[in-house]
Every structure is written in structure tokens, then in C-alpha cells.
Amino acid sequence: MYVIKHALHEYKSKLFDLIYEEMSPEADQSVQLQKWLTVVKDYLEIDRAFLYFYTNSTYYLYQPHQNGEAPLTLAEAREEYHLRPVLIEKDEVSSIKFHLSKKDGSPLAILLVKKEGAGGWADESLLHSFWKASNQFLQHTGGIQTVLEDERRYRELFKVTEIFHSTRDVRTLLVQIIETLREVFPVDEFHLLLSNDRYEFGELPIKNFDFDHANESAMQAFVNGSIESGEEDVLYAPLKGKQGIYGVLEVQSMSHATFTDHKIEFIRLLAYTAGSALENAKLYEQSKRLITDLQLINETSHQLNLNLRLSETVMFLKKQIKRSFHASAIGFVLLEKGEYTILDESSPLFFEEKGRNYISYVKERIEKERDAIFLGDVSDRFETAADFPSIMAAPMIQNEVLIGFCVVLHKEPYMFSFDMYKLLQSFIHHSTLAITNATLREKLEHMVITDHMTKLFARNYLDDEMESSMNKDDLGTLLLMDIDDFKSINDNYGHQIGDEVIIKVSNLIKGIVSHHGFVARWGGEELAAYLPSMGREKGLEIARRIIKDIPLKTSPSVTLSCGLSIWRKNDDTCPKSVKELVKKADEALYSAKNNGKNQVVNDCD
């Protein structure tokens, strides 16, 4: 008996030593439990001992990778075991189950010990004393471990809080949250589900909150701002600030341990601290972005006040929008009398059928609602798949009249933020007047340089083009043409038909000259065409085609007389000024009239 009591005292002494060691902050509970199992085997003189911790109504094997011969769960554990906290169950002579309980009587663990051979066990009182001391040891170590874990976690929380308050960079904050979670919960799995964020984090467990397919518990946490428990040991904690909720922290327990009140409270505090820091960082980023946007709007307004041409204004706006929104396609549309014109500065997409589908959709909505459009995914708005699901559009309204709109697209869904949407509205609002002014100015310029009836260039514009050509080119050709016997057309058919004949002849000449030069109404029924950088032979070829086609394509049929003159740089025999060039062509035209009309006369003939 003395020997047995001495052995029991020695066992208890070793347990106290282990408890003392575990009180050190550097202690590893796993190492302490392994030492305890070694002491148990020495005390009971056995070869094997297995520890099963109780969680979720099941006993799970402690460190299964080191005990491959034992089952992962203690399938023999029955409901009656849970109701008797003090129980030693013998299995003939080979094994004993020691049922270990918490202070409140709830199950804690089962220690399964096995002895090889037929040797018997110690008496019942000794086993009971062993069980009691072991139970107290696990209760103490569990309590100490809880305190040490809480201390370690809150040290991490204090450390990360200092970092949170010292930075305003969202990426740095999120990475720090991940590192803290990995430090505090090295076994568990977790994700940060963020709302309305577009960051690239590589392999980090951070992803966008998918509102359409989110877990119900995750959605409840986001909407209600409360911690929610999901299925399979998953906890959802909102990243909550004072002004809103910015995402959800998802923690999945992988250690077969339930979420204790201490663990839930720590997760709540970490999520709250992270949410507040994230809010501050986002507000800081927002303030910087607002300053940048204001500077951008100011720069845009300044540039638009420079009386740019329409193409320059639109190209500048396109550059600013591309810079601010990283858009995949940008289109500008002007409306006039119910018809729309896609400006040349728009992205090539809008000149294709699928791009025109977007234009038609936006036009219909804006004309009906007179309001901007902001959609994260328009895939369900089109019969065919939408290659550009993200869309923003802003109307151009001047004096309560819709004059056009701007449409911005992106290849990925939900790529535009609400701030971008508001900035686009500001861009278009500030630029509408500039676009209107540029359009009116160009219309006025066109009226000044264009003959109202024929839509050909006016004579003074052609004079300017000839002057410019003689300063920069090496040669050029002038054709001066007159409709033969035009007075008889007016006398026989009336002035209205006469005007129609002039218009028809003007359009035919413009089509033949095409991109080779400029066609102008010289006065009355007299027309002119200047062909820069074109010599006599090609000039004659065009003139002869005009003379040939006009009678065939006019009704009533008319003929033309044409005088041709050329200039050539460093050629003293050619005209040296616009005045001399016109004089030579006029003399050639006079000769054509006198020689029978319906012909071309070269100034050198």
C-alpha cells in the first residue's frame, strides 16, 4: 500500500511540474500533453495511451498523425457516458476508458489506455485517485491554456491595433489582418469577403463579397452587423465601422474545437477593429480621390475654356475618362432632330454592330428618362451575350435640350464604382457647354466657308487654300468652269430648275475631284476646282472627265467650258501668285467659250 501511495504522490508531483511548466507564455500545450501521456504510461506501466477530446457530441483522437493505429473517433462512446462524469470503464483486462469532465460536469475527454498481456490492473480506489488527479490536471491545463491563449491573442490584437492606427493604406491593412489571423488561428481556415473592392492579392484568402450567391449566414452578418454561425463550424463576423459594413470575416474551425465564448469575442473585437481601421483608410483614400477628382475637373474645365475645336474637345475628354476609369470603350454621340451621330473620336467598337446595340440601348433610355445610367452587369438587358457588362452613360443637356450623351464600357462586370459614376456626370456636365460651343462655332465656320446653295466651298476659302498650297507645295492646278448657255436654262425652265442644275453639276464635279482637291462656287454658274500637288496631265484628265460626264448626267442636259492653269515652283514661265494663276485660268476659260464651248483649254495651248 505504501508503494502504491508513493507512486500516486509521485504521479501528482509530476503533474504539478507539468502545470508549472505550462504557465510559461512560451509553453506549448501539445508538448505538455505529450509529456503527460508519457507520465501516464510510466505510472500505469502500459505501452499505449490515447486521448480523445470531446466536441460536437463526438470524441476525436488527439494528434491522429502520431497515433495511426487508433480510430479517429471513439465510436464506442455512448450517451450514458456523457451523463456520468466519474466513470472508469474496464474492458476485461486489456483496456480502460477514463472519462474526464469539465468543472461543470460536461464531457471533456476520454483517456483510453491499453495493456499488453494478461497482467491485471490496480485496485478500484487507485484507479479512481488516478482518474481524479488526471481530471484535475486537464482542467487546470485547459484553464491555463485558455488564459495563455487569450493573453497571446490580445497581445496580437494590441499590436495589430497599433499598426491599424498608423497606416491609411487599405492593402497594408488587409494584409495585416491576414497575418494576425494566421498567427492567432494557425489551424483554422478563413477568408475576408470584401464589398466593392478591386484589389489584387494573389494567393491571399481575400475575395469580393458575392451578394448573388453569398451564404445566408454571411449575408445576415453583412446586413445585420452581427456575428452569425454557419454550417460546419463556420463563423461570420462583420467588418464594421461607424458609417457602414465593409465586408465579412469568415472563420472555419479545422481543429474539431467549438467556437468558445472567448474565441468568438476575440474574433468580434478583431473584426470590429479591422472594420474601423478599414473605414478610416477608405475615408482617407476617398478624400484623396475627391481632391484628385476636383483637380481633374478643374483641369478639364480650364482646358475646355480654350475654345478648342470639337474633335480636340472630344479627344481631350476621352483621354481624361480613360485616365480616370480605365474604360475598355468610350463613345460620344450627338443628337439632332431625332438622329444620332457617333463622333469619329469614339472607340472603334461603336462603329460595329455590337457597339451600335449599346448606343441604341443608351439612347432609348436617356431619351425616355433624361438621366444618367449606371449598371454593373447588363448581360440580362441584351438578347445576345454582352461582351462589355459594365456600363455608365451620362446625357449632354443644354438649355433643357438633350444634345447627346457619352457612354463608357468595361469588359468585366461591376468594374465602375459609384464615385466613378458621379465623376463621369461631372465631366459631361462641365463639357456639355464646350461641346455645344465647339459645334456651333464649327457650324458658323462652315457657313462662312461654304456656299449656302451648292454646299461647295466659298471663293474666299479656295483663295486661302491656293495661297497655302503655293507656300508649301511644289506645284498645283486650277480648273475654272462655267455652265454653257445657262441663261437659256433659266429662261426656258425657270430659276428653280436653274438652281437645281447648278446643284447637280456641283455634286458631280465634287464627286469626280473627290479627295484630289477643293471644289468651290466661283460665282453664279461659274465653278472652280483646285488640285494641289497635281501637274498638267492629271489635271487635264480630271477636267476632260468632268466635261464628258456633265452632259450625260444632267437633266436638262448642260455642258461646261473649262480653263486650266498650273503653277510650278522655280519655273519662271508659270504664275507666281494666286492672282496670276486665276488670271491665266480665266483667259483659258474665255478661249474655251470662244472656241465652241464644251471643252477644256490649257493656258499653254
C-alpha positions as CSV (number, residue, x, y, z in Angstrom):
1,M,0.0,0.0,0.0
2,Y,2.9,2.4,0.8
3,V,4.4,1.8,-2.5
4,I,1.1,2.5,-4.3
5,K,0.5,5.7,-2.4
6,H,4.1,6.7,-3.0
7,A,3.6,6.1,-6.7
8,L,0.4,8.2,-6.7
9,H,2.2,11.1,-4.9
10,E,5.0,10.9,-7.4
11,Y,2.4,11.0,-10.3
12,K,0.7,14.0,-8.7
13,S,4.1,15.7,-8.3
14,K,4.9,15.3,-11.9
15,L,1.5,16.7,-12.8
16,F,2.3,19.8,-10.7
17,D,5.6,20.1,-12.5
18,L,3.8,20.0,-15.9
19,I,1.3,22.6,-14.7
20,Y,4.1,24.9,-13.6
21,E,5.9,24.5,-16.9
22,E,2.7,25.2,-18.8
23,M,2.2,28.6,-17.0
24,S,5.2,29.9,-19.0
25,P,4.0,32.0,-22.0
26,E,6.4,30.1,-24.2
27,A,4.9,26.7,-23.2
28,D,3.4,24.5,-25.9
29,Q,0.2,22.7,-24.8
30,S,0.8,20.0,-27.3
31,V,4.2,19.3,-25.8
32,Q,2.8,19.3,-22.3
33,L,0.1,16.8,-23.2
34,Q,2.6,14.5,-24.8
35,K,4.7,14.6,-21.6
36,W,1.6,13.8,-19.5
37,L,0.8,10.8,-21.7
38,T,4.3,9.6,-21.1
39,V,3.9,10.0,-17.3
40,V,0.6,8.1,-17.6
41,K,2.2,5.2,-19.4
42,D,5.0,5.1,-16.8
43,Y,2.6,5.3,-13.8
44,L,0.2,2.6,-15.1
45,E,3.0,0.5,-16.6
46,I,1.4,0.4,-20.0
47,D,2.6,0.7,-23.6
48,R,-0.2,2.8,-25.2
49,A,-2.5,5.6,-24.2
50,F,-4.8,7.5,-26.4
51,L,-6.5,10.8,-25.6
52,Y,-9.9,11.7,-27.2
53,F,-11.2,15.3,-26.8
54,Y,-15.0,15.8,-26.8
55,T,-16.5,18.2,-29.2
56,N,-19.8,18.4,-31.1
57,S,-21.1,15.2,-29.4
58,T,-18.1,13.2,-30.7
59,Y,-14.8,12.2,-29.2
60,Y,-11.9,13.0,-31.6
61,L,-8.5,11.4,-31.3
62,Y,-5.8,13.9,-30.1
63,Q,-2.9,14.1,-32.7
64,P,-4.1,11.3,-35.0
65,H,-1.0,11.6,-37.2
66,Q,1.1,10.3,-34.2
67,N,-1.4,7.5,-33.4
68,G,-2.1,5.9,-36.7
69,E,-3.2,2.6,-35.1
70,A,-6.2,4.2,-33.3
71,P,-9.5,5.2,-34.8
72,L,-10.1,8.9,-35.4
73,T,-13.3,8.9,-33.3
74,L,-14.2,6.9,-30.3
75,A,-17.3,5.2,-31.9
76,E,-17.9,3.2,-28.7
77,A,-18.7,6.3,-26.7
78,R,-22.5,6.2,-25.9
79,E,-24.9,8.7,-24.5
80,E,-24.7,7.2,-20.9
81,Y,-21.1,8.1,-20.7
82,H,-21.9,11.8,-21.1
83,L,-24.2,11.6,-18.1
84,R,-21.7,10.1,-15.7
85,P,-18.7,12.4,-15.3
86,V,-17.0,10.0,-12.8
87,L,-16.7,6.7,-14.6
88,I,-13.9,4.1,-15.1
89,E,-14.9,1.5,-17.6
90,K,-12.8,-1.6,-17.9
91,D,-12.7,-3.8,-20.9
92,E,-11.8,-7.2,-19.5
93,V,-8.2,-6.8,-18.6
94,S,-6.7,-5.2,-21.6
95,S,-8.1,-1.6,-21.6
96,I,-9.7,1.1,-19.5
97,K,-11.6,4.3,-20.5
98,F,-11.1,7.2,-18.1
99,H,-14.0,9.7,-18.7
100,L,-12.6,13.2,-17.9
101,S,-15.0,16.1,-17.3
102,K,-15.0,19.8,-17.0
103,K,-15.8,21.6,-13.7
104,D,-19.4,22.0,-14.7
105,G,-19.7,18.2,-15.3
106,S,-19.8,18.4,-19.1
107,P,-17.6,16.0,-21.1
108,L,-14.0,17.0,-21.6
109,A,-12.1,13.9,-22.9
110,I,-11.6,10.2,-22.7
111,L,-8.3,8.6,-21.9
112,L,-8.1,5.2,-23.4
113,V,-5.2,3.1,-22.0
114,K,-4.3,-0.4,-23.1
115,K,-2.1,-3.0,-21.6
116,E,-0.5,-5.8,-23.5
117,G,-0.6,-9.3,-21.9
118,A,-2.8,-10.7,-19.1
119,G,-1.5,-8.6,-16.2
120,G,-4.2,-7.1,-14.1
121,W,-5.0,-3.5,-13.2
122,A,-4.5,-1.8,-9.8
123,D,-7.4,-1.7,-7.4
124,E,-10.5,0.4,-8.0
125,S,-9.6,3.1,-5.5
126,L,-6.2,3.7,-7.0
127,L,-7.7,4.0,-10.5
128,H,-10.2,6.4,-9.1
129,S,-7.5,8.5,-7.5
130,F,-5.5,8.4,-10.8
131,W,-8.7,9.4,-12.7
132,K,-9.4,12.3,-10.3
133,A,-5.8,13.7,-10.4
134,S,-5.8,13.4,-14.2
135,N,-9.1,15.1,-14.5
136,Q,-7.9,18.0,-12.3
137,F,-4.7,18.2,-14.3
138,L,-6.6,18.5,-17.6
139,Q,-9.0,21.0,-16.1
140,H,-6.1,23.1,-14.8
141,T,-4.1,22.9,-18.1
142,G,-7.2,23.7,-20.1
143,G,-7.8,26.7,-17.9
144,I,-4.2,27.8,-18.1
145,Q,-4.1,27.3,-21.8
146,T,-7.3,29.4,-22.2
147,V,-5.7,32.2,-20.2
148,L,-2.5,32.0,-22.2
149,E,-4.3,31.8,-25.5
150,D,-6.4,34.8,-24.6
151,E,-3.3,36.7,-23.5
152,R,-1.5,35.8,-26.7
153,R,-4.4,36.8,-28.8
154,Y,-5.0,40.1,-27.1
155,R,-1.3,40.9,-27.4
156,E,-1.7,40.3,-31.1
157,L,-4.8,42.4,-31.1
158,F,-3.0,45.2,-29.3
159,K,-0.1,45.0,-31.7
160,V,-2.2,45.0,-34.8
161,T,-4.4,47.9,-33.4
162,E,-1.2,50.0,-33.3
163,I,-0.5,49.1,-36.9
164,F,-4.1,49.8,-37.9
165,H,-3.9,53.3,-36.4
166,S,-0.5,54.1,-38.0
167,T,-1.4,53.4,-41.7
168,R,-4.0,54.6,-44.1
169,D,-3.2,52.1,-46.9
170,V,-6.1,49.6,-47.5
171,R,-3.8,46.9,-48.9
172,T,-1.4,47.1,-45.9
173,L,-4.4,46.8,-43.5
174,L,-5.9,43.8,-45.2
175,V,-2.5,42.0,-45.4
176,Q,-2.0,42.8,-41.7
177,I,-5.4,41.3,-40.8
178,I,-4.5,38.1,-42.7
179,E,-1.1,37.8,-40.9
180,T,-2.8,38.3,-37.5
181,L,-5.4,35.6,-38.2
182,R,-2.6,33.2,-39.3
183,E,-0.7,34.0,-36.1
184,V,-3.7,33.6,-33.7
185,F,-5.5,30.7,-35.5
186,P,-2.8,28.7,-37.3
187,V,-5.0,25.7,-37.9
188,D,-8.3,27.4,-38.9
189,E,-9.2,28.5,-42.4
190,F,-10.5,31.9,-43.0
191,H,-11.4,34.4,-45.8
192,L,-12.0,38.1,-46.0
193,L,-15.2,38.8,-48.0
194,L,-14.9,42.5,-49.1
195,S,-17.7,44.6,-50.7
196,N,-17.0,46.9,-53.6
197,D,-13.2,46.4,-53.6
198,R,-10.9,45.8,-56.6
199,Y,-7.6,44.7,-55.3
200,E,-5.2,42.0,-56.5
201,F,-3.9,39.9,-53.6
202,G,-2.6,36.9,-55.3
203,E,-2.8,33.8,-53.1
204,L,-4.1,35.7,-50.0
205,P,-7.6,34.5,-48.8
206,I,-9.3,37.7,-49.8
207,K,-12.2,37.8,-52.3
208,N,-15.1,40.0,-53.3
209,F,-18.4,39.5,-51.5
210,D,-20.7,37.8,-54.0
211,F,-24.1,39.2,-53.0
212,D,-26.0,37.0,-55.5
213,H,-24.5,33.7,-54.2
214,A,-23.5,34.5,-50.7
215,N,-24.1,32.1,-47.8
216,E,-27.2,33.0,-45.9
217,S,-25.3,33.4,-42.6
218,A,-22.6,35.6,-44.3
219,M,-25.4,37.8,-45.8
220,Q,-27.0,38.1,-42.3
221,A,-23.7,39.1,-40.8
222,F,-23.3,41.7,-43.5
223,V,-26.8,43.1,-43.4
224,N,-27.4,43.0,-39.6
225,G,-23.8,43.7,-38.5
226,S,-23.9,40.8,-36.1
227,I,-21.8,37.6,-35.7
228,E,-23.5,34.6,-37.3
229,S,-22.8,30.9,-37.1
230,G,-23.0,29.0,-40.3
231,E,-22.9,25.3,-41.0
232,E,-19.9,23.0,-40.4
233,D,-18.2,25.1,-37.7
234,V,-18.1,28.4,-39.7
235,L,-18.3,31.8,-38.1
236,Y,-19.1,35.1,-39.9
237,A,-18.1,38.4,-38.3
238,P,-18.9,41.7,-39.9
239,L,-16.0,44.2,-40.7
240,K,-18.0,47.0,-39.2
241,G,-17.1,50.7,-39.0
242,K,-19.1,53.7,-37.7
243,Q,-20.5,54.5,-41.2
244,G,-21.1,51.1,-42.7
245,I,-20.0,47.5,-43.1
246,Y,-17.2,46.8,-45.5
247,G,-17.2,43.1,-45.6
248,V,-17.3,39.9,-43.6
249,L,-14.6,37.8,-41.9
250,E,-15.2,34.1,-42.4
251,V,-13.6,31.7,-40.0
252,Q,-13.9,27.9,-40.3
253,S,-12.7,25.8,-37.4
254,M,-10.5,23.0,-38.5
255,S,-9.4,21.7,-35.1
256,H,-12.7,19.9,-34.1
257,A,-12.9,22.6,-31.4
258,T,-16.1,24.5,-30.9
259,F,-16.2,28.3,-31.0
260,T,-15.8,29.2,-27.3
261,D,-17.1,32.5,-25.9
262,H,-13.5,33.7,-25.6
263,K,-12.7,32.9,-29.2
264,I,-15.9,34.4,-30.5
265,E,-15.3,37.6,-28.5
266,F,-11.7,37.9,-29.9
267,I,-12.9,37.4,-33.5
268,R,-15.6,40.1,-32.9
269,L,-13.0,42.5,-31.5
270,L,-10.6,41.9,-34.3
271,A,-13.3,42.3,-37.0
272,Y,-14.6,45.5,-35.3
273,T,-11.0,46.9,-35.0
274,A,-10.3,45.9,-38.6
275,G,-13.6,47.4,-39.8
276,S,-12.9,50.7,-38.1
277,A,-9.4,50.8,-39.5
278,L,-10.6,49.9,-42.9
279,E,-13.2,52.6,-42.8
280,N,-10.6,55.2,-41.8
281,A,-8.4,54.1,-44.6
282,K,-11.2,54.2,-47.1
283,L,-12.3,57.6,-46.0
284,Y,-8.7,58.8,-46.3
285,E,-8.5,57.2,-49.8
286,Q,-11.8,58.8,-50.6
287,S,-10.7,62.2,-49.5
288,K,-7.5,61.9,-51.7
289,R,-9.6,60.7,-54.6
290,L,-12.0,63.6,-54.2
291,I,-9.1,66.0,-54.2
292,T,-7.8,64.3,-57.3
293,D,-11.2,64.4,-58.9
294,L,-11.6,68.1,-58.2
295,Q,-8.2,68.8,-59.6
296,L,-9.1,66.8,-62.7
297,I,-12.4,68.6,-63.1
298,N,-10.6,72.0,-62.7
299,E,-8.0,70.9,-65.3
300,T,-10.8,69.8,-67.6
301,S,-12.8,73.0,-67.2
302,H,-9.7,75.1,-67.9
303,Q,-8.9,73.1,-71.0
304,L,-12.5,73.2,-72.3
305,N,-12.5,77.0,-72.0
306,L,-9.7,77.3,-74.6
307,N,-12.1,77.4,-77.5
308,L,-10.9,74.1,-78.8
309,R,-12.4,72.5,-81.9
310,L,-15.0,69.8,-81.4
311,S,-12.5,67.0,-82.3
312,E,-9.9,68.4,-79.9
313,T,-12.6,68.8,-77.1
314,V,-13.8,65.2,-77.5
315,M,-10.3,63.8,-77.7
316,F,-9.4,65.6,-74.5
317,L,-12.5,64.2,-72.7
318,K,-11.8,60.7,-74.0
319,K,-8.2,61.0,-72.6
320,Q,-9.5,62.2,-69.2
321,I,-12.2,59.4,-69.0
322,K,-9.7,56.7,-70.0
323,R,-7.2,58.0,-67.4
324,S,-9.9,58.1,-64.6
325,F,-11.9,54.9,-65.3
326,H,-9.6,52.6,-67.2
327,A,-12.5,52.0,-69.6
328,S,-12.5,49.4,-72.3
329,A,-14.5,51.6,-74.8
330,I,-15.7,55.2,-74.8
331,G,-18.3,56.6,-77.1
332,F,-19.6,60.1,-77.8
333,V,-22.9,60.6,-79.6
334,L,-24.6,63.9,-80.7
335,L,-28.3,64.0,-81.3
336,E,-30.1,66.3,-83.9
337,K,-33.7,66.0,-85.0
338,G,-34.0,62.5,-83.6
339,E,-31.0,61.2,-85.4
340,Y,-27.7,60.4,-83.7
341,T,-24.2,60.8,-85.0
342,I,-21.3,58.8,-83.4
343,L,-18.3,61.1,-83.3
344,D,-15.2,59.8,-85.0
345,E,-13.2,60.1,-81.8
346,S,-15.2,57.3,-80.3
347,S,-13.7,53.9,-79.8
348,P,-13.8,51.6,-82.9
349,L,-16.3,49.3,-81.1
350,F,-19.1,51.8,-81.6
351,F,-18.8,51.6,-85.3
352,E,-19.5,47.8,-85.2
353,E,-22.9,46.2,-84.8
354,K,-22.5,45.2,-81.2
355,G,-21.3,48.7,-80.3
356,R,-24.3,50.3,-82.0
357,N,-26.5,48.0,-79.9
358,Y,-25.1,49.7,-76.8
359,I,-25.7,53.1,-78.4
360,S,-29.3,52.2,-79.2
361,Y,-30.0,50.9,-75.7
362,V,-28.5,54.0,-74.1
363,K,-30.2,56.4,-76.5
364,E,-33.6,54.8,-75.8
365,R,-33.2,55.0,-72.0
366,I,-31.7,58.5,-71.9
367,E,-34.4,59.9,-74.2
368,K,-37.1,58.4,-72.0
369,E,-35.6,59.1,-68.5
370,R,-33.3,62.1,-69.2
371,D,-31.0,60.6,-66.5
372,A,-27.6,59.0,-66.3
373,I,-27.1,55.2,-66.4
374,F,-25.0,53.1,-64.0
375,L,-25.2,49.3,-64.4
376,G,-22.8,46.7,-63.1
377,D,-23.9,44.0,-65.4
378,V,-26.2,44.5,-68.4
379,S,-26.0,40.9,-69.6
380,D,-29.7,40.4,-69.0
381,R,-30.6,43.5,-71.0
382,F,-29.5,42.1,-74.3
383,E,-30.6,39.1,-76.3
384,T,-27.1,38.0,-77.0
385,A,-24.2,37.9,-74.6
386,A,-22.8,41.3,-73.5
387,D,-19.1,41.5,-74.1
388,F,-19.0,44.7,-72.0
389,P,-21.3,44.1,-69.0
390,S,-20.2,47.2,-67.0
391,I,-21.8,50.4,-68.4
392,M,-22.0,54.1,-67.5
393,A,-23.7,56.8,-69.6
394,A,-24.3,60.5,-69.0
395,P,-26.6,62.8,-71.0
396,M,-25.4,66.1,-72.5
397,I,-28.2,68.6,-71.8
398,Q,-28.0,72.2,-72.8
399,N,-30.9,74.6,-72.0
400,E,-33.0,71.6,-71.1
401,V,-32.4,70.1,-74.6
402,L,-30.8,66.7,-75.0
403,I,-27.9,67.2,-77.4
404,G,-26.1,63.9,-77.0
405,F,-24.5,61.5,-74.5
406,C,-21.3,59.8,-73.5
407,V,-21.2,56.0,-72.9
408,V,-18.4,54.2,-71.1
409,L,-18.0,50.4,-71.1
410,H,-15.7,47.8,-69.4
411,K,-15.1,44.1,-70.3
412,E,-15.6,43.0,-66.6
413,P,-18.8,43.3,-64.6
414,Y,-19.1,45.7,-61.7
415,M,-15.8,47.5,-62.6
416,F,-17.2,51.0,-62.1
417,S,-17.8,52.4,-58.7
418,F,-20.5,54.9,-57.7
419,D,-17.8,57.6,-57.3
420,M,-16.7,57.0,-60.9
421,Y,-20.3,57.3,-62.0
422,K,-20.6,60.7,-60.2
423,L,-17.3,61.8,-61.7
424,L,-18.4,61.0,-65.2
425,Q,-21.6,63.0,-64.7
426,S,-19.4,65.9,-63.5
427,F,-17.2,65.5,-66.6
428,I,-20.1,65.6,-69.0
429,H,-21.9,68.4,-67.2
430,H,-18.8,70.6,-67.4
431,S,-18.0,69.7,-71.0
432,T,-21.5,70.0,-72.5
433,L,-21.3,73.8,-72.9
434,A,-17.8,73.4,-74.5
435,I,-19.1,70.8,-76.9
436,T,-22.1,73.0,-77.8
437,N,-19.9,76.0,-78.4
438,A,-17.5,74.0,-80.5
439,T,-20.3,72.5,-82.5
440,L,-21.9,76.0,-83.1
441,R,-18.5,77.5,-83.9
442,E,-17.8,74.9,-86.5
443,K,-21.2,75.3,-88.0
444,L,-20.6,79.0,-88.2
445,E,-17.2,78.5,-89.8
446,H,-18.7,76.0,-92.2
447,M,-21.3,78.6,-93.2
448,V,-18.6,81.2,-93.7
449,I,-16.5,79.0,-96.0
450,T,-19.4,77.2,-97.7
451,D,-21.8,78.3,-100.4
452,H,-25.3,78.0,-99.0
453,M,-27.0,76.6,-102.1
454,T,-24.4,74.2,-103.5
455,K,-22.6,73.3,-100.2
456,L,-19.3,73.8,-102.1
457,F,-16.5,75.9,-100.6
458,A,-16.9,79.7,-101.0
459,R,-14.5,81.5,-103.3
460,N,-12.6,83.2,-100.5
461,Y,-11.9,79.8,-98.9
462,L,-10.5,78.4,-102.1
463,D,-8.3,81.5,-102.4
464,D,-6.8,80.8,-99.0
465,E,-6.2,77.1,-99.9
466,M,-4.4,78.1,-103.1
467,E,-2.3,80.6,-101.2
468,S,-1.4,78.0,-98.6
469,S,-0.6,75.4,-101.3
470,M,1.7,77.9,-103.2
471,N,3.7,78.4,-99.9
472,K,4.2,74.7,-99.1
473,D,3.7,72.5,-102.3
474,D,5.8,72.2,-105.4
475,L,3.0,72.6,-108.0
476,G,-0.8,72.8,-108.4
477,T,-3.6,73.0,-111.0
478,L,-6.6,75.3,-111.1
479,L,-9.7,74.5,-113.1
480,L,-12.1,77.4,-113.8
481,M,-15.5,76.1,-115.2
482,D,-18.7,77.8,-116.5
483,I,-22.1,76.2,-117.4
484,D,-22.6,76.9,-121.1
485,D,-25.7,78.9,-122.1
486,F,-27.0,78.9,-118.6
487,K,-29.3,81.9,-119.2
488,S,-31.4,79.8,-121.6
489,I,-31.9,77.2,-118.8
490,N,-33.4,80.0,-116.6
491,D,-35.4,81.4,-119.4
492,N,-36.8,78.1,-120.6
493,Y,-37.2,76.2,-117.3
494,G,-37.3,78.9,-114.6
495,H,-34.8,79.9,-111.9
496,Q,-35.7,77.0,-109.6
497,I,-34.7,74.4,-112.2
498,G,-31.6,76.5,-112.9
499,D,-30.6,76.3,-109.3
500,E,-31.2,72.5,-109.3
501,V,-28.9,72.3,-112.4
502,I,-26.2,74.2,-110.6
503,I,-26.5,72.0,-107.5
504,K,-26.4,68.8,-109.7
505,V,-23.3,70.0,-111.6
506,S,-21.6,71.0,-108.3
507,N,-22.2,67.5,-106.8
508,L,-20.9,65.8,-110.0
509,I,-17.7,67.8,-110.0
510,K,-17.2,67.3,-106.3
511,G,-17.6,63.5,-106.8
512,I,-15.1,63.5,-109.7
513,V,-12.5,65.6,-107.9
514,S,-13.1,63.7,-104.7
515,H,-10.0,63.8,-102.3
516,H,-7.7,65.2,-105.0
517,G,-8.6,68.8,-104.3
518,F,-11.1,71.5,-103.4
519,V,-14.3,72.5,-105.3
520,A,-15.8,75.9,-104.9
521,R,-18.6,78.0,-106.3
522,W,-16.8,80.9,-108.0
523,G,-19.9,82.9,-108.6
524,G,-23.3,82.5,-110.4
525,E,-23.0,79.5,-112.7
526,E,-19.2,79.6,-112.6
527,L,-17.3,76.9,-110.6
528,A,-13.7,76.2,-109.7
529,A,-11.5,73.2,-108.6
530,Y,-8.0,73.5,-107.2
531,L,-5.8,70.4,-107.3
532,P,-2.8,70.8,-105.0
533,S,0.4,68.9,-105.9
534,M,-1.1,67.8,-109.2
535,G,0.5,68.6,-112.6
536,R,-0.9,69.4,-116.0
537,E,-1.5,65.9,-117.4
538,K,-3.5,64.6,-114.4
539,G,-5.3,68.0,-114.2
540,L,-6.4,67.7,-117.8
541,E,-7.5,64.1,-117.2
542,I,-9.9,65.2,-114.4
543,A,-11.1,68.2,-116.4
544,R,-11.9,66.1,-119.5
545,R,-13.8,63.6,-117.4
546,I,-15.9,66.5,-116.0
547,I,-16.6,67.8,-119.5
548,K,-17.6,64.3,-120.7
549,D,-19.8,63.3,-117.7
550,I,-21.8,66.5,-117.1
551,P,-24.0,66.4,-120.3
552,L,-24.7,62.7,-119.7
553,K,-25.8,63.1,-116.1
554,T,-27.8,66.3,-116.0
555,S,-31.5,66.9,-116.9
556,P,-32.0,69.2,-118.6
557,S,-28.6,68.4,-120.1
558,V,-25.9,71.1,-119.9
559,T,-22.3,71.4,-121.0
560,L,-19.3,73.0,-119.4
561,S,-16.4,75.1,-120.6
562,C,-13.2,74.8,-118.6
563,G,-10.0,76.8,-118.4
564,L,-6.9,75.2,-116.9
565,S,-3.8,76.8,-115.5
566,I,-0.9,75.5,-113.4
567,W,2.0,76.8,-111.3
568,R,5.3,75.1,-110.6
569,K,7.9,76.2,-108.0
570,N,11.1,77.6,-109.5
571,D,9.5,77.9,-113.0
572,D,9.6,81.4,-114.3
573,T,7.1,80.6,-117.1
574,C,4.4,79.8,-114.5
575,P,2.2,82.2,-112.4
576,K,3.9,83.3,-109.1
577,S,0.7,84.3,-107.2
578,V,-2.9,83.3,-106.8
579,K,-4.0,86.3,-108.7
580,E,-1.8,85.4,-111.7
581,L,-3.0,81.8,-111.5
582,V,-6.6,82.8,-111.6
583,K,-6.0,85.2,-114.4
584,K,-4.4,82.5,-116.6
585,A,-7.3,80.1,-115.9
586,D,-9.8,82.9,-116.7
587,E,-8.1,83.6,-120.0
588,A,-8.2,79.8,-120.8
589,L,-11.9,79.7,-120.0
590,Y,-12.6,82.7,-122.2
591,S,-10.8,80.8,-125.0
592,A,-12.9,77.7,-124.4
593,K,-16.1,79.8,-124.7
594,N,-15.0,81.5,-127.9
595,N,-13.8,78.2,-129.5
596,G,-17.2,76.5,-129.3
597,K,-17.7,75.7,-125.6
598,N,-18.0,72.2,-124.1
599,Q,-14.2,71.8,-123.9
600,V,-11.1,72.3,-121.9
601,V,-8.5,74.9,-122.8
602,N,-5.0,74.7,-121.3
603,D,-3.4,78.1,-120.5
604,C,-0.4,76.9,-122.6
605,D,-2.5,75.9,-125.6
